[in-house]
Amino acid sequence: MAPSQEGVVVRHARREDVPNILQLIQALADYEKEPDAVLATEETLSNTIAFAPPGLISPSNTTQSTGDSISSSRPARCLLLFTPSGEPAGMALYFYNYSTWRAKPGIYLEDLFVKTEMRGKGYGWRLLAELAKEVVTMDGGRLEWSVLTWNTPSIQFYERIGAKAMTGWQTMRVDGEALKELASKAPA
């Protein structure tokens, strides 16, 4: 069980949260030893996250039809966690996926991050629990994510909450010039 969460607020991001989201993304990049890799800006985040409407507080009262609709240009949602004093302490940036074998939707967690100085308070646990609740509420099949193999503290945390490594799978990626080259092979 996580430590007390009294006074902690977890809610879907709103447009006015973009500066906080960008700060958390940069802090994550710093933690992952890639401080210069962040290309996101406030403008690009504003244009690609599906935001909740003002006044929405609880993740449990959102649906895919509230706020910005999920679309090819706005594929992501973001949960933010605020301390009892109102300071943004963490985020879970995610999008919906689909299991063909189960014929069920799910959630893919792109980034989970809690500020280093805020760890050990159950904030990461809380964000994952809120996402799990959203998957269960939509009768989804799974919540999944990737973790860097060198990130032992995170791997141990994930194992403690019941996550298991998918050792039979390997992540594949095509990006940059290789992505453009592959796209050029499709008929016009």
Protein Blocks (a to p, Z undefined) as FASTA:
>chain_A
ZZdfehiacddddfklmmmmmmmmmmmmmmnopaklpmbdfklmmmmpccddehiablkl
gcfkgcjaddfklmbccdddddfkopafbdcdddddddfklopacdddfbacddfklgon
ommmmmmmmmmmmmmmnopabdcddddfklmmlmmmmmmnopacdfkbccdddehjllmm
mmmmpcZZ
